[in-house]
Amino acid sequence: MTGRGWRRDGGCCAFVGTEGRCGERAFMEFHHVKPYAAGGTATEENIELRCRAHNAYEGRLFFESDIVREDSAWWTRADGGTRILAPICRSLPFLRKD
């Protein structure tokens, strides 16, 4: 994704649901609007930013199955703060697994 695409999406998740736009800024991934597996291209027009949760959600919707390659777990900030759902395969030194 070029700088233009990043600026277009405001550097945050561009998923829009019933409650409005997500806006998450952590765990960002590139989402193919038309999936690469279905012939989608890696172009600025076909790629949008998604947080990990919304990228996985849209993958499940498109492919109608649980194809996500990594499991998720609930994590809590080491200082006892916010809980988040994040992939368990990443090293997250500022979080502890619940």
Secondary structure as UniProt FT lines:
FT   HELIX           3..8
FT   TURN            9..11
FT   STRAND          16..17
FT   TURN            18..19
FT   STRAND          20..21
FT   STRAND          28..32
FT   HELIX           36..38
FT   HELIX           44..46
FT   STRAND          47..51
FT   HELIX           52..63
FT   STRAND          72..77
FT   TURN            78..79
FT   STRAND          83..87
FT   TURN            88..89
FT   TURN            93..94
FT   STRAND          95..97
//
